[in-house]
Amino acid sequence: MTVDLDQNVILRGERELLERAWRLFLAREEFACAATDMKTWAMPEIRERIAADRRRLVPRPAAYKLHNPAALADEESERRLVEIAKGGASVRICTTPLPHETIIVDRRTAILAGPPENGVREYTVVRSPSVVKGVVSLFWATWETSADLADYRRERPPALSEESRRILRLLAGGLKDEAAARQLGMSLRTYRRRVAEILTLLDAGSRFQAGLRAHELGLL
């Protein structure tokens, strides 16, 4: 996509964004994103395609993710954010309301997303240097006053579902995996995957550590 440096381009919908501007997401040095939560994309498969393309870059650009506490409101979102941080991105939580989503690529391009209207979002692609500079300044000013993800999560229990809490209780009771899986009506493979996900949320390296952490947080 060719864009005049002093022109803002408005794209409607994620499919048009992908078709016309996906290369703009491929940061070479730095990728920064500020968003209210982890569910800003109506079509997650497009987000995953862009993320996969970015991961293939060598060397991988520095990544910065800034979110409101809503990004930790449910188990799936919190686990995904923790995994993003483990993958090398710097992640912070901001209690000040953020725009729906703002993406900055190499401090040269800004992509501003609006809220969905009739199921469709508008994306404003900005490459005017003065406007991008202002967006970059606002991002880093907010970043400096926000809390590191690990620090923010340290004193609060993770957003565990009722199923996860049941699994925790079975682990604490010493039930073998096969028996616990049968009791929950799931396959052994699924049960062990769910246990691994819970360990991630509890920042635990073992089931024993997960039990201690769950007691500390009052989850058992």
N, C-alpha and C positions, 0 to 999 in steps of 0.2 A: 504494500500500500504506500503510495507516495503522498506526502502531506506537506503543504507549505509550512515553513517554520512559524509563521505568524497566524496560522489558521487553526481554529478548533473544528474538529469533525465529530458529528453526533451519529452514533450507530444505534440501531434499534434491535434489541434482543441479543442473546448470547451467540446464536448461530451466525448472525451477521458479524459480530465481533470476532468470532473465530475465523470466519472466511476472509475477512478483510484486514484484520489487525493482529493476528496471533503472533506474528514475528516480533511485534513490539514487546511481548512478554519475555522474550529470551534475553534477559539481562546478561551482560558480559562481566560486570563488576559488582553491581549491587541491585537487589530487588527488595523493595519495601512495600508493605501492605498494612493498611489500617481498616478495620471492619468491626461492626457491632458484634457479630457472632460468627459461627462457623457454617452458617446456612445461607450465605448471601447469594449463592448460585442456584438458579432454578434447574439447571442442567448440570449436575455434578460430573457427568462423564466428560464434559468439555473442560472443566477445571482440572480433572485428572490428566487429560491429554496434554494440556499446557504444562502442568507440573512435571509430567514424565519427560517432555521435551527439554525442560529446563534442567532436569537432573542429569541429562546426557551431556551437558556442556562441561568441557574440561579446559581450565579449572572451573569448578562450580562457583558461581557468584555468591557473595555474602548475602544472607537473607535475614530480614527483620519483619516480625509480625507483631502488630499491636491490636489488641482486642479489648472490648468491654467485658465485664464479668459474665455477660450472657453467653459468652463462648464456653463457659464451664457449667452451663445450666443443666446439661444432661450427660449421661455416661459416655455415649458415643462421641460427642463433641469434645469432651474433656480428654478422653483417651487419644483422640486424633491430634489434639493440640500438644499433648505430652510427647507423642511420637514425633511430631514435627520438630520439637525442641531437641529431642534425642538425635534427630537426624542432622543437627548442626545449625538450625536456625536460631536466632536470638528472638525470644518471645517475651513480651511484657503485657501486663493487664492495666488498663486505664479506667478509672472510675468516672471520668468525665465523658459525657456522651460523645460518640464519634459519628461521623457521617456514615451512610450506609456502607460504602466501601470506597477506598482510595488506593490506587496502586501507583508506585513510582518506580520507574525503570532507569537505572544508571544516572539518576538525577537529571535526565534529559527529556523524559516523557512522563506525563501523568495521565492516568485513566481514572476518571471520576464516574462512579456508578450511582444512579438514582434509585429510589425505591420502585418496586414493581407497580405498574399501572395496567390494569386488565391483564395481568400475568406477564407483561413485557417490561423490561427495564431498558432505560436509555443509558448509553455509555458515551461520555464526552472525552475524546482523545485530544490532549493538549500538548503541543510542542513549542508554544511560544516561550522563549527562555525566561522572560520576566514573570510570567504566570507560574511556570514550573518552579522557579526559584522560590516564589511565595508559598507554594504547596509544600515544597521540601522543608522550608523553615518552620512551618506549622507542624509538620510531622515530627521533626526532631525536638521541637520545644515540648510537645506533648510526650514524646518518648522519655525525655529526661525526668519528667515528673511522675512517671508510671513505675509500677512494681514489677520486678522480675517474676516470671511465672512460678519458678520454684519457691520463691519467698512468699508469694501470694497464696500458694496452695498449702504451705507448710502447716498452718494453724487451722485449716478448715477441712472437714471430711469431704471426700470426693462424692460426686453425684451418682451414687450407686442405685441401680434399679432394684426392684423387689427381688427379682430372680438372683441378682448378684449377692444380695444380702442373705438369701437362702443358701447359696453356695458357700458363703463365708461361714454360716452357722454349721453346715455339714463338715467343712474343713476343721472348724474348731472342735467338732465332736469326734474327730478322728476317723470318720467313715472312709473306707477305701473308695478309690475312684470308680470302680465298677459298680459298687452298691449305690454311690451317690448319683451316678449317671442314671441308673435305673429308677431311683426314687424321683428324679426330676423329669424323667421321660425323654431323655436326650441320649445321643450316641456318646460313647466314651471319648471319641475324637472331639466332638463338640464341647463336652464337659471340660476336657483339658485345655481347649482353646479359651473357654470362658474363664477358667482359673488363671491362665496366663494374662488375660486382659485385666482381671482384677488386680493381679500383682503389679501390673503397669500403673494402674490408677493409685495404688497404695505406695508406689515407689519402693517396692519390696523386691529383694533379690531371691527370696525363698518363701515357701509357704509359712515357715516359722516366723519370719520377719513380717509377713502379711498379717498373721494372727496378732502379733504384738502391736503392730500399727493400728489394726482394727480396734483393739482394746483401748489404745491411747485416744483414738478419735471417737470412742463411744458407739462404734458400729455394731458391737456384739453385746 
